[in-house]
Amino acid sequence: MDFPLESIHKQALKLAEMAHCAGEQGKYWEIHDQFFTNQRTLKPENWEAYGQVAGLEKLSFQQCIDSGRYATEIRKDMAEGQKAGVRSIPTFLLGFTEPDGKVKAVKMITGAQPYASFKEAMDSLLSAK
């Protein structure tokens, strides 16, 4: 799910939209890498260059960005995350699939954690079920 932290980066929502737009062209990870390589210069005037380096077809990428077609979906993800108690990223929710197909989150892991933390949490959930 998307959870752009607009409180610390005013362009976070638009960058999340851009990632979805790049994904339409099968280049999600390429634009992701551009964002992380250029963290200090994530300004609108540089976005076209990042798309070019990522190998995106310029016109359809720009049309997608301009349309804002992913904004509603991203805001929905943000609202769901906030409702579940997410306050920072990365945050991982672990849980079970209910008979109706919904996922019930019962454990939250916040921050970059070692493998052992995930293993312990998953083992605990599996033994409780």
N, CA, C and O atoms as a Tinker XYZ file with bonds, in Angstrom:
   516  protein
     1  N      0.835000   -1.174000    0.000000    73     2
     2  CA     0.000000    0.000000    0.000000    64     1     3
     3  C      0.885000    1.245000    0.000000    63     2     4     5
     4  O      2.031000    1.219000    0.450000    81     3
     5  N      0.332000    2.309000   -0.507000    73     3     6
     6  CA     1.045000    3.585000   -0.522000    64     5     7
     7  C      0.789000    4.330000    0.787000    63     6     8     9
     8  O     -0.315000    4.299000    1.331000    81     7
     9  N      1.827000    4.996000    1.277000    73     7    10
    10  CA     1.696000    5.827000    2.465000    64     9    11
    11  C      2.694000    6.973000    2.372000    63    10    12    13
    12  O      3.615000    7.069000    3.184000    81    11
    13  N      2.508000    7.858000    1.364000    73    11    14
    14  CA     3.455000    8.962000    1.205000    64    13    15
    15  C      3.392000    9.908000    2.400000    63    14    16    17
    16  O      2.312000   10.309000    2.833000    81    15
    17  N      4.543000   10.252000    2.915000    73    15    18
    18  CA     4.622000   11.112000    4.094000    64    17    19
    19  C      4.683000   12.580000    3.684000    63    18    20    21
    20  O      5.752000   13.187000    3.639000    81    19
    21  N      3.522000   13.127000    3.390000    73    19    22
    22  CA     3.433000   14.514000    2.941000    64    21    23
    23  C      3.891000   15.496000    4.018000    63    22    24    25
    24  O      4.304000   16.612000    3.703000    81    23
    25  N      3.820000   15.092000    5.264000    73    23    26
    26  CA     4.215000   15.994000    6.346000    64    25    27
    27  C      5.714000   16.296000    6.323000    63    26    28    29
    28  O      6.148000   17.336000    6.819000    81    27
    29  N      6.501000   15.390000    5.748000    73    27    30
    30  CA     7.943000   15.647000    5.687000    64    29    31
    31  C      8.453000   15.859000    4.266000    63    30    32    33
    32  O      9.597000   16.268000    4.066000    81    31
    33  N      7.597000   15.578000    3.275000    73    31    34
    34  CA     8.000000   15.803000    1.883000    64    33    35
    35  C      6.769000   16.218000    1.093000    63    34    36    37
    36  O      5.909000   15.390000    0.793000    81    35
    37  N      6.686000   17.507000    0.755000    73    35    38
    38  CA     5.465000   18.030000    0.133000    64    37    39
    39  C      5.167000   17.417000   -1.229000    63    38    40    41
    40  O      4.032000   17.513000   -1.696000    81    39
    41  N      6.134000   16.795000   -1.877000    73    39    42
    42  CA     5.920000   16.174000   -3.185000    64    41    43
    43  C      5.639000   14.671000   -3.087000    63    42    44    45
    44  O      5.514000   14.007000   -4.116000    81    43
    45  N      5.539000   14.131000   -1.889000    73    43    46
    46  CA     5.424000   12.684000   -1.698000    64    45    47
    47  C      4.226000   12.069000   -2.429000    63    46    48    49
    48  O      4.356000   11.010000   -3.043000    81    47
    49  N      3.080000   12.713000   -2.370000    73    47    50
    50  CA     1.898000   12.166000   -3.040000    64    49    51
    51  C      2.113000   12.119000   -4.547000    63    50    52    53
    52  O      1.798000   11.110000   -5.178000    81    51
    53  N      2.636000   13.177000   -5.129000    73    51    54
    54  CA     2.851000   13.214000   -6.576000    64    53    55
    55  C      3.898000   12.174000   -6.978000    63    54    56    57
    56  O      3.775000   11.558000   -8.037000    81    55
    57  N      4.921000   11.971000   -6.152000    73    55    58
    58  CA     5.929000   10.959000   -6.458000    64    57    59
    59  C      5.323000    9.550000   -6.413000    63    58    60    61
    60  O      5.688000    8.685000   -7.209000    81    59
    61  N      4.407000    9.333000   -5.487000    73    59    62
    62  CA     3.710000    8.036000   -5.441000    64    61    63
    63  C      2.887000    7.841000   -6.711000    63    62    64    65
    64  O      2.855000    6.745000   -7.270000    81    63
    65  N      2.223000    8.902000   -7.165000    73    63    66
    66  CA     1.468000    8.833000   -8.420000    64    65    67
    67  C      2.414000    8.503000   -9.582000    63    66    68    69
    68  O      2.101000    7.676000  -10.439000    81    67
    69  N      3.565000    9.159000   -9.594000    73    67    70
    70  CA     4.536000    8.918000  -10.662000    64    69    71
    71  C      4.981000    7.457000  -10.683000    63    70    72    73
    72  O      5.161000    6.871000  -11.751000    81    71
    73  N      5.156000    6.878000   -9.505000    73    71    74
    74  CA     5.564000    5.479000   -9.438000    64    73    75
    75  C      4.500000    4.581000  -10.069000    63    74    76    77
    76  O      4.828000    3.640000  -10.791000    81    75
    77  N      3.235000    4.871000   -9.797000    73    75    78
    78  CA     2.152000    4.101000  -10.420000    64    77    79
    79  C      2.151000    4.289000  -11.935000    63    78    80    81
    80  O      1.968000    3.332000  -12.688000    81    79
    81  N      2.356000    5.526000  -12.372000    73    79    82
    82  CA     2.381000    5.814000  -13.815000    64    81    83
    83  C      3.538000    5.068000  -14.489000    63    82    84    85
    84  O      3.377000    4.525000  -15.582000    81    83
    85  N      4.689000    5.044000  -13.842000    73    83    86
    86  CA     5.828000    4.294000  -14.387000    64    85    87
    87  C      5.502000    2.803000  -14.426000    63    86    88    89
    88  O      5.912000    2.093000  -15.344000    81    87
    89  N      4.764000    2.338000  -13.423000    73    87    90
    90  CA     4.353000    0.934000  -13.384000    64    89    91
    91  C      3.498000    0.540000  -14.571000    63    90    92    93
    92  O      3.538000   -0.611000  -15.008000    81    91
    93  N      2.724000    1.477000  -15.101000    73    91    94
    94  CA     1.927000    1.200000  -16.303000    64    93    95
    95  C      2.818000    0.796000  -17.469000    63    94    96    97
    96  O      2.396000    0.049000  -18.352000    81    95
    97  N      4.042000    1.286000  -17.469000    73    95    98
    98  CA     4.986000    0.971000  -18.543000    64    97    99
    99  C      5.971000   -0.129000  -18.117000    63    98   100   101
   100  O      6.959000   -0.387000  -18.806000    81    99
   101  N      5.693000   -0.768000  -16.983000    73    99   102
   102  CA     6.586000   -1.819000  -16.496000    64   101   103
   103  C      7.903000   -1.278000  -15.964000    63   102   104   105
   104  O      8.910000   -1.986000  -15.956000    81   103
   105  N      7.903000   -0.019000  -15.516000    73   103   106
   106  CA     9.141000    0.625000  -15.075000    64   105   107
   107  C      9.041000    1.157000  -13.645000    63   106   108   109
   108  O      9.690000    2.144000  -13.298000    81   107
   109  N      8.233000    0.505000  -12.825000    73   107   110
   110  CA     8.077000    0.951000  -11.437000    64   109   111
   111  C      9.424000    1.010000  -10.719000    63   110   112   113
   112  O      9.773000    2.029000  -10.122000    81   111
   113  N     10.167000   -0.073000  -10.779000    73   111   114
   114  CA    11.424000   -0.127000  -10.018000    64   113   115
   115  C     12.473000    0.811000  -10.598000    63   114   116   117
   116  O     13.334000    1.302000   -9.869000    81   115
   117  N     12.412000    1.061000  -11.884000    73   115   118
   118  CA    13.359000    1.992000  -12.484000    64   117   119
   119  C     13.136000    3.422000  -11.967000    63   118   120   121
   120  O     14.097000    4.132000  -11.671000    81   119
   121  N     11.862000    3.842000  -11.860000    73   119   122
   122  CA    11.608000    5.195000  -11.351000    64   121   123
   123  C     11.859000    5.235000   -9.845000    63   122   124   125
   124  O     12.343000    6.236000   -9.317000    81   123
   125  N     11.531000    4.156000   -9.167000    73   123   126
   126  CA    11.828000    4.034000   -7.731000    64   125   127
   127  C     13.318000    4.267000   -7.496000    63   126   128   129
   128  O     13.699000    5.022000   -6.601000    81   127
   129  N     14.149000    3.625000   -8.293000    73   127   130
   130  CA    15.599000    3.789000   -8.152000    64   129   131
   131  C     16.026000    5.226000   -8.416000    63   130   132   133
   132  O     16.942000    5.727000   -7.763000    81   131
   133  N     15.377000    5.893000   -9.361000    73   131   134
   134  CA    15.691000    7.293000   -9.636000    64   133   135
   135  C     15.345000    8.178000   -8.428000    63   134   136   137
   136  O     16.098000    9.085000   -8.076000    81   135
   137  N     14.218000    7.904000   -7.814000    73   135   138
   138  CA    13.817000    8.685000   -6.648000    64   137   139
   139  C     14.843000    8.541000   -5.519000    63   138   140   141
   140  O     15.227000    9.525000   -4.887000    81   139
   141  N     15.274000    7.315000   -5.280000    73   139   142
   142  CA    16.198000    7.102000   -4.171000    64   141   143
   143  C     17.616000    7.558000   -4.490000    63   142   144   145
   144  O     18.348000    7.982000   -3.596000    81   143
   145  N     18.004000    7.473000   -5.750000    73   143   146
   146  CA    19.314000    7.967000   -6.152000    64   145   147
   147  C     19.381000    9.488000   -6.054000    63   146   148   149
   148  O     20.437000   10.053000   -5.769000    81   147
   149  N     18.254000   10.140000   -6.292000    73   147   150
   150  CA    18.208000   11.605000   -6.357000    64   149   151
   151  C     17.373000   12.221000   -5.234000    63   150   152   153
   152  O     16.669000   13.206000   -5.452000    81   151
   153  N     17.449000   11.646000   -4.044000    73   151   154
   154  CA    16.605000   12.103000   -2.926000    64   153   155
   155  C     16.723000   13.589000   -2.632000    63   154   156   157
   156  O     15.745000   14.212000   -2.218000    81   155
   157  N     17.875000   14.158000   -2.831000    73   155   158
   158  CA    18.072000   15.573000   -2.486000    64   157   159
   159  C     17.562000   16.532000   -3.570000    63   158   160   161
   160  O     17.501000   17.742000   -3.351000    81   159
   161  N     17.201000   15.995000   -4.725000    73   159   162
   162  CA    16.758000   16.860000   -5.830000    64   161   163
   163  C     15.409000   16.419000   -6.398000    63   162   164   165
   164  O     15.187000   16.489000   -7.607000    81   163
   165  N     14.518000   15.968000   -5.529000    73   163   166
   166  CA    13.205000   15.502000   -5.976000    64   165   167
   167  C     12.254000   16.673000   -6.195000    63   166   168   169
   168  O     11.228000   16.795000   -5.526000    81   167
   169  N     12.612000   17.520000   -7.134000    73   167   170
   170  CA    11.817000   18.705000   -7.450000    64   169   171
   171  C     11.132000   18.508000   -8.796000    63   170   172   173
   172  O     11.669000   17.818000   -9.663000    81   171
   173  N      9.953000   19.101000   -8.986000    73   171   174
   174  CA     9.212000   18.934000  -10.238000    64   173   175
   175  C     10.036000   19.213000  -11.492000    63   174   176   177
   176  O      9.845000   18.541000  -12.506000    81   175
   177  N     10.926000   20.163000  -11.451000    73   175   178
   178  CA    11.719000   20.481000  -12.643000    64   177   179
   179  C     12.684000   19.358000  -13.035000    63   178   180   181
   180  O     13.233000   19.372000  -14.137000    81   179
   181  N     12.892000   18.396000  -12.149000    73   179   182
   182  CA    13.800000   17.277000  -12.443000    64   181   183
   183  C     13.063000   15.993000  -12.838000    63   182   184   185
   184  O     13.691000   15.035000  -13.289000    81   183
   185  N     11.757000   15.968000  -12.675000    73   183   186
   186  CA    11.001000   14.740000  -12.883000    64   185   187
   187  C     11.110000   14.203000  -14.295000    63   186   188   189
   188  O     11.226000   12.992000  -14.487000    81   187
   189  N     11.075000   15.059000  -15.263000    73   187   190
   190  CA    11.168000   14.601000  -16.655000    64   189   191
   191  C     12.487000   13.847000  -16.880000    63   190   192   193
   192  O     12.509000   12.810000  -17.543000    81   191
   193  N     13.567000   14.367000  -16.333000    73   191   194
   194  CA    14.871000   13.714000  -16.485000    64   193   195
   195  C     14.871000   12.342000  -15.821000    63   194   196   197
   196  O     15.444000   11.395000  -16.359000    81   195
   197  N     14.232000   12.225000  -14.657000    73   195   198
   198  CA    14.177000   10.921000  -13.986000    64   197   199
   199  C     13.415000    9.905000  -14.838000    63   198   200   201
   200  O     13.811000    8.744000  -14.938000    81   199
   201  N     12.327000   10.355000  -15.446000    73   199   202
   202  CA    11.559000    9.484000  -16.326000    64   201   203
   203  C     12.360000    9.052000  -17.532000    63   202   204   205
   204  O     12.268000    7.907000  -17.974000    81   203
   205  N     13.143000    9.967000  -18.059000    73   203   206
   206  CA    13.976000    9.645000  -19.222000    64   205   207
   207  C     15.032000    8.604000  -18.858000    63   206   208   209
   208  O     15.223000    7.629000  -19.584000    81   207
   209  N     15.711000    8.812000  -17.739000    73   207   210
   210  CA    16.737000    7.857000  -17.299000    64   209   211
   211  C     16.101000    6.491000  -17.014000    63   210   212   213
   212  O     16.715000    5.453000  -17.260000    81   211
   213  N     14.872000    6.500000  -16.495000    73   211   214
   214  CA    14.177000    5.247000  -16.194000    64   213   215
   215  C     13.672000    4.547000  -17.451000    63   214   216   217
   216  O     13.204000    3.411000  -17.378000    81   215
   217  N     13.760000    5.209000  -18.597000    73   215   218
   218  CA    13.343000    4.601000  -19.854000    64   217   219
   219  C     11.850000    4.689000  -20.126000    63   218   220   221
   220  O     11.295000    3.839000  -20.821000    81   219
   221  N     11.202000    5.702000  -19.589000    73   219   222
   222  CA     9.759000    5.850000  -19.774000    64   221   223
   223  C      9.424000    6.584000  -21.064000    63   222   224   225
   224  O     10.147000    7.480000  -21.499000    81   223
   225  N      8.313000    6.184000  -21.661000    73   223   226
   226  CA     7.807000    6.886000  -22.837000    64   225   227
   227  C      7.230000    8.208000  -22.326000    63   226   228   229
   228  O      6.267000    8.214000  -21.559000    81   227
   229  N      7.809000    9.301000  -22.745000    73   227   230
   230  CA     7.574000   10.630000  -22.178000    64   229   231
   231  C      6.108000   11.070000  -22.214000    63   230   232   233
   232  O      5.565000   11.472000  -21.185000    81   231
   233  N      5.464000   11.003000  -23.371000    73   231   234
   234  CA     4.117000   11.545000  -23.516000    64   233   235
   235  C      3.102000   10.818000  -22.630000    63   234   236   237
   236  O      2.344000   11.463000  -21.904000    81   235
   237  N      3.081000    9.498000  -22.682000    73   235   238
   238  CA     2.086000    8.777000  -21.880000    64   237   239
   239  C      2.380000    8.912000  -20.387000    63   238   240   241
   240  O      1.452000    8.954000  -19.579000    81   239
   241  N      3.657000    8.980000  -20.010000    73   239   242
   242  CA     4.023000    9.183000  -18.606000    64   241   243
   243  C      3.512000   10.542000  -18.128000    63   242   244   245
   244  O      2.920000   10.647000  -17.053000    81   243
   245  N      3.744000   11.578000  -18.929000    73   243   246
   246  CA     3.308000   12.927000  -18.553000    64   245   247
   247  C      1.788000   13.014000  -18.491000    63   246   248   249
   248  O      1.238000   13.647000  -17.590000    81   247
   249  N      1.105000   12.381000  -19.445000    73   247   250
   250  CA    -0.362000   12.394000  -19.433000    64   249   251
   251  C     -0.898000   11.707000  -18.182000    63   250   252   253
   252  O     -1.869000   12.167000  -17.580000    81   251
   253  N     -0.272000   10.622000  -17.801000    73   251   254
   254  CA    -0.688000    9.901000  -16.597000    64   253   255
   255  C     -0.488000   10.781000  -15.366000    63   254   256   257
   256  O     -1.381000   10.886000  -14.526000    81   255
   257  N      0.674000   11.410000  -15.258000    73   255   258
   258  CA     0.956000   12.282000  -14.115000    64   257   259
   259  C     -0.057000   13.431000  -14.063000    63   258   260   261
   260  O     -0.629000   13.719000  -13.011000    81   259
   261  N     -0.266000   14.075000  -15.200000    73   259   262
   262  CA    -1.181000   15.224000  -15.264000    64   261   263
   263  C     -2.619000   14.843000  -14.930000    63   262   264   265
   264  O     -3.369000   15.658000  -14.393000    81   263
   265  N     -3.007000   13.610000  -15.245000    73   263   266
   266  CA    -4.390000   13.180000  -15.025000    64   265   267
   267  C     -4.715000   12.996000  -13.547000    63   266   268   269
   268  O     -5.869000   13.142000  -13.144000    81   267
   269  N     -3.710000   12.678000  -12.739000    73   267   270
   270  CA    -3.949000   12.435000  -11.313000    64   269   271
   271  C     -4.774000   11.194000  -11.048000    63   270   272   273
   272  O     -5.395000   11.073000   -9.992000    81   271
   273  N     -4.787000   10.260000  -12.005000    73   271   274
   274  CA    -5.691000    9.106000  -11.889000    64   273   275
   275  C     -5.395000    8.170000  -10.732000    63   274   276   277
   276  O     -6.251000    7.358000  -10.380000    81   275
   277  N     -4.231000    8.251000  -10.135000    73   275   278
   278  CA    -3.913000    7.378000   -9.001000    64   277   279
   279  C     -4.074000    8.066000   -7.652000    63   278   280   281
   280  O     -3.941000    7.416000   -6.615000    81   279
   281  N     -4.353000    9.350000   -7.641000    73   279   282
   282  CA    -4.429000   10.112000   -6.389000    64   281   283
   283  C     -5.481000    9.550000   -5.434000    63   282   284   285
   284  O     -5.215000    9.405000   -4.240000    81   283
   285  N     -6.660000    9.235000   -5.942000    73   283   286
   286  CA    -7.733000    8.716000   -5.087000    64   285   287
   287  C     -7.330000    7.388000   -4.463000    63   286   288   289
   288  O     -7.545000    7.169000   -3.271000    81   287
   289  N     -6.750000    6.506000   -5.261000    73   287   290
   290  CA    -6.312000    5.198000   -4.766000    64   289   291
   291  C     -5.241000    5.362000   -3.675000    63   290   292   293
   292  O     -5.276000    4.671000   -2.657000    81   291
   293  N     -4.308000    6.266000   -3.894000    73   291   294
   294  CA    -3.236000    6.494000   -2.925000    64   293   295
   295  C     -3.797000    7.079000   -1.635000    63   294   296   297
   296  O     -3.405000    6.666000   -0.544000    81   295
   297  N     -4.706000    8.031000   -1.752000    73   295   298
   298  CA    -5.322000    8.611000   -0.551000    64   297   299
   299  C     -6.143000    7.575000    0.217000    63   298   300   301
   300  O     -6.209000    7.618000    1.446000    81   299
   301  N     -6.762000    6.653000   -0.502000    73   299   302
   302  CA    -7.502000    5.568000    0.151000    64   301   303
   303  C     -6.530000    4.686000    0.939000    63   302   304   305
   304  O     -6.813000    4.315000    2.078000    81   303
   305  N     -5.391000    4.353000    0.338000    73   303   306
   306  CA    -4.369000    3.584000    1.053000    64   305   307
   307  C     -3.919000    4.309000    2.315000    63   306   308   309
   308  O     -3.772000    3.699000    3.374000    81   307
   309  N     -3.703000    5.610000    2.191000    73   307   310
   310  CA    -3.265000    6.405000    3.343000    64   309   311
   311  C     -4.307000    6.365000    4.459000    63   310   312   313
   312  O     -3.959000    6.211000    5.630000    81   311
   313  N     -5.571000    6.502000    4.104000    73   311   314
   314  CA    -6.642000    6.487000    5.104000    64   313   315
   315  C     -6.725000    5.124000    5.788000    63   314   316   317
   316  O     -6.899000    5.043000    7.004000    81   315
   317  N     -6.601000    4.058000    5.003000    73   315   318
   318  CA    -6.639000    2.719000    5.582000    64   317   319
   319  C     -5.455000    2.502000    6.514000    63   318   320   321
   320  O     -5.601000    1.917000    7.587000    81   319
   321  N     -4.290000    2.973000    6.106000    73   319   322
   322  CA    -3.110000    2.847000    6.954000    64   321   323
   323  C     -3.279000    3.603000    8.257000    63   322   324   325
   324  O     -2.964000    3.082000    9.327000    81   323
   325  N     -3.774000    4.829000    8.174000    73   323   326
   326  CA    -3.992000    5.622000    9.389000    64   325   327
   327  C     -4.997000    4.934000   10.307000    63   326   328   329
   328  O     -4.817000    4.902000   11.525000    81   327
   329  N     -6.052000    4.387000    9.718000    73   327   330
   330  CA    -7.072000    3.684000   10.504000    64   329   331
   331  C     -6.468000    2.468000   11.227000    63   330   332   333
   332  O     -6.880000    2.126000   12.336000    81   331
   333  N     -5.491000    1.827000   10.581000    73   331   334
   334  CA    -4.845000    0.650000   11.170000    64   333   335
   335  C     -3.744000    1.029000   12.161000    63   334   336   337
   336  O     -3.165000    0.161000   12.814000    81   335
   337  N     -3.458000    2.331000   12.271000    73   335   338
   338  CA    -2.454000    2.769000   13.229000    64   337   339
   339  C     -1.088000    3.057000   12.645000    63   338   340   341
   340  O     -0.136000    3.293000   13.390000    81   339
   341  N     -0.972000    3.043000   11.332000    73   339   342
   342  CA     0.303000    3.338000   10.693000    64   341   343
   343  C      0.598000    4.826000   10.869000    63   342   344   345
   344  O     -0.247000    5.679000   10.598000    81   343
   345  N      1.804000    5.113000   11.324000    73   343   346
   346  CA     2.215000    6.506000   11.519000    64   345   347
   347  C      3.527000    6.816000   10.810000    63   346   348   349
   348  O      3.890000    7.980000   10.641000    81   347
   349  N      4.236000    5.768000   10.395000    73   347   350
   350  CA     5.526000    5.972000    9.730000    64   349   351
   351  C      5.769000    4.816000    8.766000    63   350   352   353
   352  O      5.033000    3.830000    8.748000    81   351
   353  N      6.818000    4.967000    7.970000    73   351   354
   354  CA     7.179000    3.898000    7.044000    64   353   355
   355  C      8.635000    3.527000    7.271000    63   354   356   357
   356  O      9.437000    4.383000    7.644000    81   355
   357  N      8.983000    2.289000    7.055000    73   355   358
   358  CA     8.073000    1.196000    6.700000    64   357   359
   359  C      7.299000    0.684000    7.911000    63   358   360   361
   360  O      7.790000    0.707000    9.040000    81   359
   361  N      6.099000    0.231000    7.653000    73   359   362
   362  CA     5.267000   -0.443000    8.642000    64   361   363
   363  C      4.703000   -1.689000    7.985000    63   362   364   365
   364  O      4.240000   -1.653000    6.845000    81   363
   365  N      4.747000   -2.782000    8.714000    73   363   366
   366  CA     4.272000   -4.065000    8.197000    64   365   367
   367  C      3.146000   -4.557000    9.087000    63   366   368   369
   368  O      3.276000   -4.583000   10.311000    81   367
   369  N      2.045000   -4.945000    8.472000    73   367   370
   370  CA     0.916000   -5.512000    9.196000    64   369   371
   371  C      0.851000   -7.003000    8.888000    63   370   372   373
   372  O      0.815000   -7.409000    7.726000    81   371
   373  N      0.838000   -7.795000    9.922000    73   371   374
   374  CA     0.747000   -9.243000    9.769000    64   373   375
   375  C     -0.593000   -9.702000   10.314000    63   374   376   377
   376  O     -1.080000   -9.178000   11.315000    81   375
   377  N     -1.183000  -10.678000    9.652000    73   375   378
   378  CA    -2.478000  -11.142000   10.117000    64   377   379
   379  C     -2.945000  -12.378000    9.386000    63   378   380   381
   380  O     -2.154000  -13.135000    8.824000    81   379
   381  N     -4.245000  -12.560000    9.410000    73   379   382
   382  CA    -4.875000  -13.749000    8.845000    64   381   383
   383  C     -5.954000  -13.353000    7.848000    63   382   384   385
   384  O     -6.534000  -12.271000    7.939000    81   383
   385  N     -6.210000  -14.232000    6.909000    73   383   386
   386  CA    -7.312000  -14.034000    5.985000    64   385   387
   387  C     -8.554000  -14.644000    6.615000    63   386   388   389
   388  O     -8.569000  -15.820000    6.978000    81   387
   389  N     -9.587000  -13.834000    6.737000    73   387   390
   390  CA   -10.860000  -14.283000    7.305000    64   389   391
   391  C    -11.623000  -15.088000    6.247000    63   390   392   393
   392  O    -11.316000  -14.990000    5.059000    81   391
   393  N    -12.615000  -15.883000    6.667000    73   391   394
   394  CA   -13.406000  -16.662000    5.699000    64   393   395
   395  C    -14.049000  -15.811000    4.597000    63   394   396   397
   396  O    -14.265000  -16.298000    3.486000    81   395
   397  N    -14.355000  -14.544000    4.900000    73   395   398
   398  CA   -14.974000  -13.680000    3.901000    64   397   399
   399  C    -13.953000  -13.059000    2.946000    63   398   400   401
   400  O    -14.314000  -12.269000    2.073000    81   399
   401  N    -12.666000  -13.421000    3.118000    73   399   402
   402  CA   -11.616000  -12.928000    2.234000    64   401   403
   403  C    -10.908000  -11.680000    2.733000    63   402   404   405
   404  O     -9.890000  -11.284000    2.166000    81   403
   405  N    -11.423000  -11.058000    3.772000    73   403   406
   406  CA   -10.776000   -9.874000    4.330000    64   405   407
   407  C     -9.572000  -10.301000    5.178000    63   406   408   409
   408  O     -9.541000  -11.392000    5.747000    81   407
   409  N     -8.598000   -9.413000    5.241000    73   407   410
   410  CA    -7.413000   -9.680000    6.046000    64   409   411
   411  C     -7.564000   -8.980000    7.386000    63   410   412   413
   412  O     -7.870000   -7.789000    7.447000    81   411
   413  N     -7.348000   -9.721000    8.446000    73   411   414
   414  CA    -7.411000   -9.160000    9.790000    64   413   415
   415  C     -5.983000   -9.009000   10.295000    63   414   416   417
   416  O     -5.304000  -10.000000   10.564000    81   415
   417  N     -5.532000   -7.772000   10.422000    73   415   418
   418  CA    -4.183000   -7.503000   10.921000    64   417   419
   419  C     -4.170000   -7.651000   12.432000    63   418   420   421
   420  O     -5.022000   -7.086000   13.118000    81   419
   421  N     -3.221000   -8.397000   12.954000    73   419   422
   422  CA    -3.140000   -8.609000   14.400000    64   421   423
   423  C     -1.770000   -8.244000   14.968000    63   422   424   425
   424  O     -1.590000   -8.230000   16.186000    81   423
   425  N     -0.822000   -7.955000   14.113000    73   423   426
   426  CA     0.526000   -7.611000   14.570000    64   425   427
   427  C      1.092000   -6.534000   13.657000    63   426   428   429
   428  O      0.947000   -6.603000   12.437000    81   427
   429  N      1.738000   -5.538000   14.254000    73   427   430
   430  CA     2.360000   -4.464000   13.494000    64   429   431
   431  C      3.848000   -4.430000   13.814000    63   430   432   433
   432  O      4.255000   -4.480000   14.975000    81   431
   433  N      4.647000   -4.345000   12.760000    73   431   434
   434  CA     6.098000   -4.185000   12.909000    64   433   435
   435  C      6.448000   -2.851000   12.264000    63   434   436   437
   436  O      6.159000   -2.622000   11.089000    81   435
   437  N      7.069000   -1.981000   13.038000    73   435   438
   438  CA     7.398000   -0.646000   12.534000    64   437   439
   439  C      8.894000   -0.486000   12.379000    63   438   440   441
   440  O      9.683000   -0.954000   13.200000    81   439
   441  N      9.258000    0.184000   11.307000    73   439   442
   442  CA    10.667000    0.484000   11.064000    64   441   443
   443  C     11.403000   -0.660000   10.391000    63   442   444   445
   444  O     10.875000   -1.758000   10.216000    81   443
   445  N     12.623000   -0.367000   10.026000    73   443   446
   446  CA    13.478000   -1.383000    9.399000    64   445   447
   447  C     13.938000   -2.338000   10.491000    63   446   448   449
   448  O     14.691000   -1.954000   11.386000    81   447
   449  N     13.489000   -3.561000   10.415000    73   447   450
   450  CA    13.784000   -4.552000   11.452000    64   449   451
   451  C     14.550000   -5.727000   10.853000    63   450   452   453
   452  O     14.434000   -5.995000    9.657000    81   451
   453  N     15.321000   -6.419000   11.661000    73   451   454
   454  CA    16.047000   -7.587000   11.155000    64   453   455
   455  C     15.098000   -8.752000   10.886000    63   454   456   457
   456  O     13.980000   -8.808000   11.399000    81   455
   457  N     15.576000   -9.658000   10.081000    73   455   458
   458  CA    14.805000  -10.860000    9.728000    64   457   459
   459  C     14.248000  -11.555000   10.969000    63   458   460   461
   460  O     13.105000  -12.010000   10.968000    81   459
   461  N     15.048000  -11.636000   12.016000    73   459   462
   462  CA    14.640000  -12.344000   13.233000    64   461   463
   463  C     13.343000  -11.773000   13.813000    63   462   464   465
   464  O     12.528000  -12.523000   14.349000    81   463
   465  N     13.145000  -10.477000   13.714000    73   463   466
   466  CA    11.908000   -9.858000   14.223000    64   465   467
   467  C     10.690000  -10.344000   13.454000    63   466   468   469
   468  O      9.643000  -10.623000   14.038000    81   467
   469  N     10.836000  -10.441000   12.143000    73   467   470
   470  CA     9.723000  -10.931000   11.312000    64   469   471
   471  C      9.472000  -12.414000   11.572000    63   470   472   473
   472  O      8.324000  -12.845000   11.683000    81   471
   473  N     10.533000  -13.180000   11.665000    73   471   474
   474  CA    10.386000  -14.619000   11.906000    64   473   475
   475  C      9.683000  -14.872000   13.236000    63   474   476   477
   476  O      8.769000  -15.692000   13.323000    81   475
   477  N     10.117000  -14.165000   14.257000    73   475   478
   478  CA     9.501000  -14.326000   15.583000    64   477   479
   479  C      8.016000  -13.968000   15.540000    63   478   480   481
   480  O      7.191000  -14.696000   16.091000    81   479
   481  N      7.674000  -12.876000   14.905000    73   479   482
   482  CA     6.273000  -12.448000   14.815000    64   481   483
   483  C      5.440000  -13.454000   14.032000    63   482   484   485
   484  O      4.330000  -13.794000   14.440000    81   483
   485  N      5.967000  -13.928000   12.915000    73   483   486
   486  CA     5.215000  -14.892000   12.104000    64   485   487
   487  C      5.080000  -16.232000   12.813000    63   486   488   489
   488  O      4.011000  -16.842000   12.790000    81   487
   489  N      6.152000  -16.693000   13.442000    73   487   490
   490  CA     6.077000  -17.951000   14.195000    64   489   491
   491  C      5.044000  -17.848000   15.307000    63   490   492   493
   492  O      4.289000  -18.791000   15.546000    81   491
   493  N      5.008000  -16.705000   15.987000    73   491   494
   494  CA     4.042000  -16.491000   17.064000    64   493   495
   495  C      2.604000  -16.538000   16.530000    63   494   496   497
   496  O      1.726000  -17.146000   17.141000    81   495
   497  N      2.381000  -15.891000   15.388000    73   495   498
   498  CA     1.041000  -15.906000   14.807000    64   497   499
   499  C      0.637000  -17.295000   14.343000    63   498   500   501
   500  O     -0.506000  -17.713000   14.527000    81   499
   501  N      1.578000  -18.005000   13.744000    73   499   502
   502  CA     1.262000  -19.351000   13.240000    64   501   503
   503  C      0.983000  -20.325000   14.386000    63   502   504   505
   504  O      0.127000  -21.200000   14.257000    81   503
   505  N      1.682000  -20.184000   15.480000    73   503   506
   506  CA     1.455000  -21.106000   16.593000    64   505   507
   507  C      0.162000  -20.764000   17.338000    63   506   508   509
   508  O     -0.427000  -21.642000   17.968000    81   507
   509  N     -0.287000  -19.521000   17.279000    73   507   510
   510  CA    -1.527000  -19.104000   17.938000    64   509   511
   511  C     -2.755000  -19.519000   17.164000    63   510   512   513
   512  O     -3.817000  -19.707000   17.757000    81   511
   513  N     -2.646000  -19.667000   15.868000    73   511   514
   514  CA    -3.807000  -19.959000   15.021000    64   513   515
   515  C     -4.234000  -21.365000   15.250000    63   514   516
   516  O     -5.198000  -21.825000   14.638000    81   515
